[in-house]
Amino acid sequence: MGEIVGLCIGSYEFLSRKNTFGDLLSIFSQDDLTIEEVFDKELDESITRRYFTKTVNNAKMCLDVMGHTTLKAKSLFEYHKKNYLDYLEDDFDDEVDNDNIEREYTFENWVRAVKKYSSILASDIYENGDYISLEKCRGENNSLCEKIVLDSLPHCKDDTYFGIDFYYLDEEIGSPWDVFRIILEAFKSEDIITLDYTNLFEGGWCDEVPEEKEYLVSKTVILTEGSTDARVISEAMKLLYPHMVKFYSFIDFSTYVVQGSTNYLTHYLKAFIAAGIRNRIIALYDNDSAGLSEIKVLKNIPIPSNVRIMHLPDLEMCLHYPTIGPGGSSIDNINGRACSIEMFLGKDILKKSGEYEPVRWKSYIDKVDAYQGEIVSKSEVLKQFKLKVKRSQDQLVLDEWEECDLLLREIFAAFEK
């Protein structure tokens, strides 16, 4: 017979695999694992439970960076809908009012139906081979989308998952993970997704602690202008979003003695594109004159769909920032002219005696008609950042990481646009 393991929210397994984890561990890491002794009332004895947990909010973030976004779910639905309408037209000719179906069978209505029955199933009672509340719904005056979704439940009975038939669908068009992303919209951010593999282990189908390779996912490669940018982003991600670390990798400039700069970033990006690298790639430029100049050049070459070209986001504090130039000191908007990674280290680091460390204007960039600037005490603020990372490992003060948090959220959303 074997053992089933699945992702549960409440009392229902929304995604499951038989005799294996399959790809279910893709949203988890070993930090999500709990192995504990619990008392089983039915057996009247202690047993060892083995399970992973993840909040709905964190699972959404993981799925989004894997490409299972609400936009992907909409694309999947529209593809399925076209095939569904073609099927009705071919099999029933004039017996079916396709215009009415076209109006009622919409992505928005499907999402509402998915969320409705997901909420019901999460708290439903399974008795005598049926889900009690779900069965009661079958006798109601349901909308078209509700009927289609309801007819496919419980999902384990065939290849149709919450109204989407995956039997003939190619993986590039969509997967049940895209539907699961919509299911998660039915729940609160703090609700828990549980993957209990106690029986899978007891049945001899897996190790007690899954090997590292079982958590592996395709990583998004982040290319930056230098090792400092990569180090800051990596350290901030470990502290603020540790569950997202497994989804990203960086070019290690220091280990492989790879030269870094704005021009070299463009060079490596073009090389990656020419090589046909299939991983997602984010080319992250500084939000300064040199960076924007390179981005302007890249607009003239074809960029594949797995590549995103970004610059560091604008910062409110950079709208009025102290600068030093040939004409003396002034307050300027340095967004787009001198906003480098140092500006994201935190106001607590950039301020000295209550004043921001100034930016000094340097060379003029013709392509964007602006001067290029750089923070004066660059080495000192980077030294302070290292100390801040160590302090934050013991006690994380979120307010001190506001700018890094903004940057990370921009990175996570890169492929949603």
Secondary structure, DSSP 4 states (H G I P E B T S, - for coil): ---EEEEEETTEEEEEEESS-TTGGGG--GGGEEEEEEEETTTTEEEEEEEEEEEHHHHHHHHHHTT--HHHHHHHHHHHHHHHHHHHHHHHGGGS-HHHHHHHS-HHHHHHHHHHHHHHHHT--EETTEEHHHHHHTTS---HHHHHHHHT-SGGGSSEETTEE-SS--TTT--HHHHHHHHGGGS-TT-EEEEE-HHHHHTTSS-SS--GGGG--PPEEEE-SSHHHHHHHHHHHHHH-GGGGGGEEE--TTTTT---SHHHHHHHHHHHHHTT--S-EEEEE-EEHHHHHHHHHHTTS---TTEEEEEPPP-GGGGSEEEEETTEEEEE--TTBEE-GGGGS-HHHHEETTEEPPEEEEEEEGGGTEEEEEETTHHHHHHHHHHHHHHHHHS--GGGGHHHHHHHHHHHTGGG-
